[in-house]
């Protein structure tokens, strides 16, 4: 980022419009990546020190997904993600921004795994007590013995795009943000056609939920 900015400053008169635009795009891309790393570190610190305050509200899984999709689309053109809810899902009583970040991290990780043109699906369902979102991808997969290890802080290993540009905190934060809501993030056996499945779960209505304001009960 510094190199691109310095080149733009010092060589501005010698650069054509395409070269200047390429350098500017590089600066923007690296700035966004740095911002994400810093946010991950801040979130990790807050989780570790127990300083997260949950400002809960009722929100639908459909709305959560579409907010996250818009964030992904702003960072990469036409992300290859599709949403497949199973019937009408109940709303969840959560701090929406935190759950959005958990889902964003899960999808960002999957998109890095599949690379350009790859397929990522989100399957969502519910039973009487739990709502879940399965993030499915067709990337290189992950050995079963590493399904738990990848949630460790700064865990890293070399398996292509999935891990070449990450900070090593995305899945750690994803799990932490689900757990502060009484939920979980864990890998489960993927269905046919996919190589990996990250399941995010949330309780439908944890203790203290304001049932009077629940939108699907009105």
C-alpha positions, 0 to 999 in steps of 0.5 A: 500500500505504501509502495503504491502510494509512493509511486503515485506521488513520485512518478505521477507525471510519468504514469498514464491514466491506466497506471494511476488507476491501477495504483489507486485500486491497489491502495483501496484494496489493501486499505480494505484488507487492513481495515478488516484485519484491525477489526478482527483484532479489536473483536478478538480483544473484546471477546477475550476480555468479555467486553462485548455488550449484546444489544439484542433485537429480533431479526430474520435469518433472511435479513441477516443473510442479505445484509452480509451478501451486500457487504460481500458484493461491495468487496468483490464483484458478483460473489458466487453465493446463494441462499436456500432457506428451508421453509419459513424460519423464526426470527432470532434474538441477537446482537445483529452486527455481531452475528452478521460479522460471524456469517461474513467471516464464514462466507469470506473464508469459503469464498477464498477457498473456492476461488474465482468462479467457485460455488458457495451455498448457505442452507438455513433451517430450524427446529423447535429450539435452534436455527442453523445456517450451513455455509457449504463450499466446493473448495479443496476441503479440510482434513477432519483432524483439522476441523477443530484446530482451525478455530484456534487463534492465528492458526494457519497452514498452507492449502491454497487461497483459503489461507493465503490472505487471511489473518488467522482470526476469522473463524476464531471470531466467528465461533466466539460471536456465536457462543456469546449468543448461546450458539456454536460454530463447528464443521460438520459432515458436508452433503453430497456435492460439497467438500466442507460445511461450517454450521452456525447455530443460534437458539430460537429464543434464549432466556430474557428474549423480549417475546412481546416484540418478536415480529413473527408473533405479531 
